[in-house]
Amino acid sequence: MAVERKFIRESVNRLLVKDFVQHETARAGYGGLEIQRTPLGTRVNITAERPGMVIGRRGATINELTAKLNRHFGIENPQISVEEPQGNPSLNAQIMAYKMAESLERGWHFRRVGHSTVQRVMQAGAQGVIVEIAGKLSGAKKRREKFVAGHVKYSGETAYTLMEIGYAQCKRKLGIIGCTVRIMRKDAVLPSDVKIYEPGEKEREAAMQASRAAAHAAGVQTVEGSAPAPGQGAAPGAAQAAAPAPSAAESGAPGRRLPEQSGGPVAAPGAGDRRRERKSFTVEGGSA
């Protein structure tokens, strides 16, 4: 029974650490926390929209946070690292929840905050978003307003694994307002998404990924779609499109402009040809 109590105590301690770090780094745009045990100590990875505010001047803020984690929570040799959210910060549910709370504290109307948050998340490329604002919004009676866009899941294993959840609180005169944001991730693959491969397509994709991995290991940078798949040659018209167009000297023309060419007139060795060329393109008082 002692082992189970130890696991429960560690889980409760992790939750308390998360709440403490979230409160301390709220102004910096807290976006998430990851705690990992290592042989050298405990690694605490903080995701923040503004890492400079977490680090502080000459590392004073992060050193103070490290001392507090060691003193209050008994974390042995805490090693704190701060990083920005990967990709667009608008796809981080926790950051968007804090932005909603800040907007409500500044006096924005809750409908404006909800619609603007939904629009910003969807423009960032999310598959779906649910925004909930609960509390005393416009009177003494509390209520809940929900703003939904895109493809979302409300319950089940899909909702827990594919949707990211963020929560923040807004303190106003009438009371506390809760802001919840649920975002269906951009790269989420739903169980209903089925891809049908053509004969040999799956093998070609596997060979393409293997060649890219080998090139990356060798230090060669590749661009998506630049190299053809193994066993496939270049398109028939690729060589013709890459070849330059023949010049006037190569085509054998005596300096006369071809009808399908565009640009200025081609100079001819003779003066008469030059005058005729000028007459064909210029008229007195305007252009033809």
Secondary structure as the mmCIF struct_conf table of DSSP 4:
data_model
#
loop_
_struct_conf.conf_type_id
_struct_conf.id
_struct_conf.beg_label_comp_id
_struct_conf.beg_label_asym_id
_struct_conf.beg_label_seq_id
_struct_conf.end_label_comp_id
_struct_conf.end_label_asym_id
_struct_conf.end_label_seq_id
HELX_RH_AL_P HELX_RH_AL_P1 ALA A 2 GLU A 24
TURN_TY1_P TURN_TY1_P1 THR A 25 THR A 25
BEND BEND1 ALA A 26 ALA A 26
TURN_TY1_P TURN_TY1_P2 ARG A 27 ALA A 28
STRN STRN1 TYR A 30 THR A 38
TURN_TY1_P TURN_TY1_P3 PRO A 39 LEU A 40
STRN STRN2 GLY A 41 ALA A 48
BEND BEND2 GLU A 49 GLU A 49
HELX_RH_AL_P HELX_RH_AL_P2 PRO A 51 ILE A 55
HELX_RH_3T_P HELX_RH_3T_P1 ARG A 57 GLY A 59
HELX_RH_AL_P HELX_RH_AL_P3 ALA A 60 HIS A 72
BEND BEND3 PHE A 73 PHE A 73
BEND BEND4 GLU A 76 ASN A 77
STRN STRN3 PRO A 78 GLU A 83
HELX_LH_PP_P HELX_LH_PP_P1 GLU A 84 PRO A 85
BEND BEND5 GLN A 86 GLY A 87
HELX_RH_3T_P HELX_RH_3T_P2 PRO A 89 LEU A 91
HELX_RH_AL_P HELX_RH_AL_P4 ALA A 93 GLU A 105
TURN_TY1_P TURN_TY1_P4 ARG A 106 GLY A 107
HELX_RH_AL_P HELX_RH_AL_P5 PHE A 110 GLN A 123
TURN_TY1_P TURN_TY1_P5 ALA A 124 GLY A 125
BEND BEND6 GLN A 127 GLN A 127
STRN STRN4 GLY A 128 GLY A 135
BEND BEND7 LEU A 137 LYS A 141
STRN STRN5 ARG A 143 GLY A 150
BEND BEND8 HIS A 151 HIS A 151
BEND BEND9 SER A 155 GLY A 156
HELX_RH_AL_P HELX_RH_AL_P6 GLU A 157 LEU A 162
STRN STRN6 MET A 163 LYS A 171
BEND BEND10 LYS A 173 LEU A 174
STRN STRN7 ILE A 176 MET A 184
TURN_TY1_P TURN_TY1_P6 LYS A 186 ASP A 187
TURN_TY1_P TURN_TY1_P7 PRO A 191 SER A 192
HELX_LH_PP_P HELX_LH_PP_P2 ILE A 196 GLU A 198
TURN_TY1_P TURN_TY1_P8 PRO A 199 GLY A 200
HELX_RH_AL_P HELX_RH_AL_P7 GLU A 201 ALA A 217
TURN_TY1_P TURN_TY1_P9 ALA A 218 GLY A 219
TURN_TY1_P TURN_TY1_P10 GLU A 224 SER A 226
BEND BEND11 ALA A 227 ALA A 227
HELX_LH_PP_P HELX_LH_PP_P3 PRO A 228 ALA A 229
TURN_TY1_P TURN_TY1_P11 PRO A 230 GLY A 231
TURN_TY1_P TURN_TY1_P12 PRO A 236 GLY A 237
HELX_RH_AL_P HELX_RH_AL_P8 ALA A 238 ALA A 242
BEND BEND12 ALA A 243 ALA A 243
HELX_LH_PP_P HELX_LH_PP_P4 PRO A 244 PRO A 246
HELX_RH_AL_P HELX_RH_AL_P9 ALA A 248 SER A 251
TURN_TY1_P TURN_TY1_P13 GLY A 252 GLY A 252
BEND BEND13 GLY A 255 GLY A 255
HELX_LH_PP_P HELX_LH_PP_P5 ARG A 256 LEU A 258
TURN_TY1_P TURN_TY1_P14 PRO A 259 GLU A 260
BEND BEND14 GLY A 263 GLY A 264
HELX_LH_PP_P HELX_LH_PP_P6 PRO A 265 ALA A 267
BEND BEND15 PRO A 269 GLY A 270
HELX_RH_AL_P HELX_RH_AL_P10 ALA A 271 PHE A 281
STRN STRN8 THR A 282 VAL A 283
TURN_TY1_P TURN_TY1_P15 GLU A 284 GLY A 285
STRN STRN9 GLY A 286 SER A 287
#
